[in-house]
Amino acid sequence: MDLLLLEKTLLGSFVAVLVAVLVSKLRGKRFKLPPGPLPVPVFGNWLQVGDDLNHRNLTDLAKKFGDIFLLRMGQRNLVVVSSPDLSKEVLHTQGVEFGSRTRNVVFDIFTGKGQDMVFTVYGEHWRKMRRIMTVPFFTNKVVQQYRYGWEEEAAQVVEDVKKNPEAATNGIVLRRRLQLMMYNNMYRIMFDRRFESEDDPLFNKLKALNGERSRLAQSFDYNYGDFIPILRPFLRGYLKICQEVKERRLQLFKDYFVDERKKLASTKNMSNEGLKCAIDHILDAQKKGEINEDNVLYIVENINVAAIETTLWSIEWGIAELVNHPEIQKKLRHELDTLLGPGHQITEPDTYKLPYLNAVVKETLRLRMAIPLLVPHMNLHDAKLGGFDIPAESKILVNAWWLANNPAHWKNPEEFRPERFLEEEAKVEANGNDFRYLPFGVGRRSCPGIILALPILGITLGRLVQNFELLPPPGQSKIDTSEKGGQFSLHILKHSTIVAKPRSF
């Protein structure tokens, strides 16, 4: 037995040395690759770093290997960037070179192999989809058309919480009601539709399917089959479930929303642009032959994934931080009362006049970034970055969370301190004007939803603080803010119970 162990040890050592020599030659002669841990045949660095490539684990690797490093995950190259200068190269200076999206076996299913906008490669299809989606979703005209609806939804949340006797005593999971609000905010824009209550059967069916889609896509469980093609047969069951969920979701979108809107359009005069919702504009593009029916459904899929839950996570984080920092909550309430006056409920135009509210929103997005690694980028061809060679079709991750939480760039970044955005960081905005702070990315593939997310965050947090004292449940001094991260998300591990005591005006 000892002899067998010795043979295995010697063989392992020989293989390790051989791999080290080969990798050294590859790095030194053919390519000047970024630094990183030594890969092993077939598996690369997968056995060393595992599946959980979250922002904190990648930050630890950056501290060891530097602001740019390479992980070989099976047959895939993963390049992680962790400095403002290199992030600017990826997202702005070389935005075209690194402007594509990576593909994997699960996202190929959920996006129809790139028939959407968010996850498609950079090129003519992306430009066309971005143009078609911009007018009905991402302009100031849209904000002005729908901001009254957002204010109504926030007012309804306040009313429902006040009616719930548990809210002021033992507390409620406020997220559930806010989730309905966010669906209504976006479904008003998309379909001129809303759900009446959390018990609406269609709402619950939609919410369940969207939740299952997010769970399947963001799980680390399928990485082994994506990284190592010879293991892909073991993913058949997983991929079958993904296919079934995709088909059920797209059919639901078609039957209950897209086709219903088509019927309505056929019985009404929709020539007045002011009455059009987003799907009307998108169906017009389909009629003109610019896109097909699948593209229409994948646009709906993108909005369900990219616009609803991400904003909801940020609202939930903002509430949690205000509960755990009562002095900040009190200061925000004072600003609202002083600048708006008693009884005046915050509206969308008010959000731009409230510096401390804006600082609270910015600080929430800095400390608790909803998409901490942004959406992955890819270079279609061999490229250069930071003096290193980047092989074609490498997956590029920008660790935006670390950019915004690195003590080399921020004063006491672990603290939730909105004042920083009124003092030393007063010039920093969420639109990417500073590459240390990229909650929505920047450049060609930045998140266009910033124009919707910021006012919705301001209205929602403002209305809650105006109308309630937000507290932890009885027996707790703080609520748990442990993180739960997926491949593209950062949200609270446990949806907390919040006590909301109505204020008397």
N, C-alpha and C positions, 0 to 999 in steps of 0.2 A: 504493500500500500504506500509506504514511504517512497519507494522507487517510482511508482506511478505519479505521485505528487511532484517529485523532483522533475520528471519528464515534462509534466504540464507546465511547471514553473519555467523550465528552460525554454520550452516551445513558446510560451507566452512572452518571455523576454526577447527571444529572437524576432518574433513577429513585431513587437513594439519597436525594436531597433530598426527593423526593415522599414516599417511605416514611417518612423522618424526621418530616416534617410530620404525616402521617396518624397515625403511632404517638404522636407528641407530643400530638395532639388526643385520641386515645383514652385515653392515660394521664392527661391533665390534666382532661378534661371528663367523660367517661362513667364511667371507672373510675380509681381511684388504684391502679395496678398496682405490684407490687414492681419494683425496679430490675433491670436486666439488659442484656445486649448488644442492640444495635439489630437487629431481625429484618428479613429481606428477603421480598418476596412469594413465596408458594408454599412456599419452603424454610424460612422462619423463621430460626432460629439454627443449623440443622443443618449448613450449610456452614462455619460458624465454629467450632463445637465438636466436630463429628464424631459418630460413633456411640459412641465409648468413654466413656460417662458413668460412669466408676468413681469410687470414693470420693476418690481423690487428685486427679483432675482437677476434681471438684466442689469440693474443698477449695480449690484454686487460684482457682476462680471466686468462692468465698465471700470470699477475702481481697481480691478486687478489688471485688465488688459488695455485700458485706455479709452479715449473718446470714440474710437472706431475699432470694432473687433469683428472677427468672422467666426461663425459657428457652422460647422458642416453637419447638417441634420440629415443623416442617410445620404441621399443623392442630391439634396438641396442645399444651396448656399444661403445662409442667413447673415446679413450684415447689420449690425446695430450701431446707431449713431447717437451720441450723447452730449454733443457740444453745440452751442448756438451757431458757430461758424460753419460746422459741417452740416447742420440742419438747414442753414441758408443755402448751401450748395445743393442739397437734395431737393428742397422744396421750391427754391427760387432761381438761383443762378443756372443750375442744370435741371430746371423743372421739366423740360421736354425729355431729356435723357432718362430721368427717373420718374416719369409721369405715368407709367403703366401700373396695373394692379396684378398681384400674384394670383395664381389659380391653384385651387386644390380640389380634391375629389368631392368634398362636401359642398363647397361654394359653386362648383360647376353644376351641381344639381339645383341648388336654390336660386341661381341666377340664369339658368338655361344656357350655361357656358358663355356668359357675358352679354346676354341680351338686355341687361339693365343699364343703369348709368354708373352707380357707385362703384361696382366691382369689375367693370369692363376695362379692357386695355386702352391705353391712350391712342387716339386716332380719330378717324372720321365718324365712327359710330358714337364715340363719347361726345364729340363736339355737337353732333346732331341732337343727342339726348339731352345734353346740358342746355342747349338753346330751347328745346321744346319745354323743358321743365322750369326754366327761369321765369318766364312771364307769368304762369299761373301760381307759382309758389314763392319765388325769392326776390321780390321787388318791394319797394316802399308802398306802391299802389296796393299790393296784397295786404300789407300791414294795416293800411288805412281802411281797407274794405272789411277786414275781419277783426280788427282790434276791439270793436264793440262786442263781438261774440266772445272774445277772450275775457273781457271784463264781466260779461254776464255769467260766464262759466265760473269765474272766481267768486262772484257774488253768490252763486248757487251753492258753492262749496261752503262758504261762510254760513249761509242760512241752514244748510243740512247739519253742519257741525253744531250749531247753536241748538238745533232741535233734538240732538242726541244727548240724553241725560248722562250717559256714561262719559262723554267727552270731558266734562268739567270735574269729574270725580276720579274714577279709576283710569280714565284715558281710553283712547281708541287708536287703532292702526290707521293713521291719517292717510297713509299711502294709498289705501284702497280707493278712497274717495277721489284723491288726486289723480289716480290712474284713469278713472272715468272722465275727469276733467280734461286730461291730455288727449284721450281718444276723441272727445268731442271737439276740442280745439282743432285737431288736424282733420277730422272727418267733416267738419264744417267747410274747411278749405277745399278738401278733395271732392266731396259729394253733396255739399249743402245738407248734410245729415247730422243728427246727434242721437245719442242714446239717453233714454229718460232716467234710467236708474242702474245701479250696480246689479240688479236682478234681471235685467234685460237678457233673454236667452241668446239673442244674436250677439250681443256684446260679450257674453261669457264664452260663446263658441269661438268668436274671433280672438279674444284675449288668450284662450287656451292654446289655439293653434299658433299664434304669434309667439307665445311663451315657449312652446315646444320647438319651434323653428330656432329661436335664439339659443335654447339649451343645446340643441344638436350642433349648431354651427360654432358655438363658442367653447364647446367642450375640448379638452386636451386629449380625450380618449381616442380620437381617430388619428392622431398625429403619426403614430407608428406606421400605419398603412399608407399615409401620404408621403412620408419621408423615405420609406423603403418599399419600392414597388413589389418586391417578391413576397412581402407580407400582406399585400392588398387583398388577396382572397379571403383573409380573415375578417375583412371589413364588410363582407357581402350583406350580413344581417343589418349592420348599422346603416349602410347606404340604402338598403331597401326601405327602412323606416324613414330615412330622409326623403326618399322619392315619394312615399305615401303622404307624408306631411305636406310636401310641396304641392302635390296634386290637389289635396283637399283644400289648402289655403287658396290657391289660384282659382279653384272652382267656386269657392265661397265669395272671393272678390268679384268674380264674373257674375254669378247668379244674383247676389243680393245688392250689389252696388253698381257695377259698370252697366249691366243690362237694364237695371232699374232706371238708371239715369238716361240711357238711350230711349227708353219708353217715354219718359217724361219729356225729353227734348223733342220727340216726335209729335207731342200734343201741345207744345207751347212754342211761342216765338222766342227763340234764344238769340236773336240778332243783337239785342242790347248787351254790350260788353259788360256793363255793370252788374248784370244778373248772372253772368257765367261763373261757374265754379271751376276748379282745376281740371276735373275730368272732361268738361266740355271742351276746353282748349286742347287737351290731349287727344280726344276723339276727333276733333277737327284735323289734327295732324295726321291721324290715321286715314281719314277720308281723302286727304290730299296725297296719300301714298307715301308719306315720309316715314311712317313706322307701321308695324303690323299689330295684330291683336295681342300676340305674345308680349311685344314691347310695352303695350298699354298695361298689361297685368303686372309686368316686372317693375314698372314705374310705381304702381300701387304698392307692390311688395317693398320697394326701397323706402317709401315714405313710412310704411308701417314699422320697418326695422330701424331706420336711421333718425326719424324725427320724434317719435313718441316716447320710447323708453329712455333714450339718452337725456332728454329734457327732464323727464320724471326723476331719473337718478339724481340730477343736479338739484332739483327742488328738494328731494328727500335729504340730500347732504346738507343743503342750506338750512333746512329746518333743524336737523340734528345739531349743527354747529351753533345755531342760535339758542337752542335749548341748553346746550352744555356751556354756553357763554352768556349768562343772563345780563351781564353788564353791556355786552354788545347789542343784545336784543333791546335793552332799555334805551340805549343811545340811538338805535335805529327808530324806535317808536317815537322818541322825542323829535327827531328830524321830521318824521311824517306828520306828527301833530303840529309842529311849529310852522313848517313850510306850507302844508296843505290846509291846515285849520281843522278844528273838530267837526266831525260829520262828513267831511269831503273824502270819499273813497278814491284811492289812487287809480288813475287811468293811464293809458299808454303814453300820452304826451307828458304826463307828470314824471315818468321814470327818468327822463333826461335831465330833470331839474333837481334831482335828489342825489347829491354826491356820495353820501354815506351808504345809501341803498346800493348804488352802483359799485362802491368799494366792497360791500358784502358779497355781491354777486361775483365780482372779479376774484375775490379771495376764495370763495367756494370753488370756483372753476380752477384756481391754481392748486389748492391743497388736495382737492378731490376731483381730479380731472376725469370726466366720464369715459373718454377714450384715451387712456394714458399713453398708448403707443401709436396713436393716430391709426388710420387705415393703412395697412402695409403698401409700400411702393415697390416698383420693380423696374429694372433697366432691361429693355428688350435686346440691347447689344452690349458688347464689352464697353466698359466705361472706366473713368478715373475718378477717384474721390479721396481727398486728403493725402494725395501722393501715392495712393495704393491703386492696384488694378482690381476692378470689380467685374468678375465674369458675367457674361450675359445671363439674363433671367435669374439674377439674384434677388432674394426677398430683402427689402430694405426697411428696417424698423427705426423710426425716430422716437426715442424715449422722451416724449414731451413732458411726462410727469417729472423726470429727473431734471430736465432743463429748468422747470419751475420750482424745484425743491432742492436744488444743489446749493449747499451753504457757501460755495465759492462765488455764487452769483446773487444770493438773496440773504438778507439779514434774518437770522432765526427762522428759517423756512418751515420748521415743524410747528410753529405757532399759528393759530388762526387769528390773524391780526389785520382786519380790513384797513386800518389806518395807514398801512404801508402804501396803499394806492392813493392816498391823499398827501403823503409825505415824500419819502425817497423814491417811490415808484409812480409818482403822479402822472407821468407821461406815458405809462405803459397801458395799452388798450388790448382788448380781446381779439382784435382783428389781425393780429400778427405783425404789428409795427415794431415789435421787439422779439427777437428770436429766442429769448429766454422764456417766453410766455406764448404758447401756441395751443390754447384749448380747442380751437376750431381748425388747426392747421393754417397753412397760408399757401398762396400760389394757385396753380391751375387746378389741383385736386383738393383744395381746401373745402371745408364744409359750408355750402351756401346757406344752410339753415340757421346760421348765426343771426340773420336778420329777423327770424321768428323767435329763436330761443331766448335772446336777451330781453326783449320786452315781456315775454310770457313769464320768465323768471322774476322780473321786477314786479309785475302786476301781482303774481301769486304770493311771493314772499311779503310784499307790501301789504296786501289785503289781510293776510293771516296775522301779521304783527300789529296792524291797526286795530283788529277786532278781538284778538285773544292775547292772553299771557300764556306762552307756550312753556310747559314744564315737563320734567320727567315724571313717570308714574309714582304713586305713593311708595315710600321706602327706598327710593333710589335718588342719589344726588346727581347722577348723570345717566345718559342713555348710551348703550353700547354702539361704538362706531367702528367696530372691526370691519375690515374690508373683505369683499368677495370679488375676485377678478376672473374674467374669462380671457379669451384671446383678444377680444376687442372691447372690454368693458371694465369698469370699476364702480361697484355699487355696494351698498351696505349689506353686510352678511345677514343680519337679522332686521326685518322691518319692525321698527320700534313702536311701542305704545307711547303716545303723546297725550298729555293732559292739556286741554285747550280751555282755559277759563275766560268766558266772555268779559270784555271790558264794558264799563258803563260810561257813557259819554255825557 
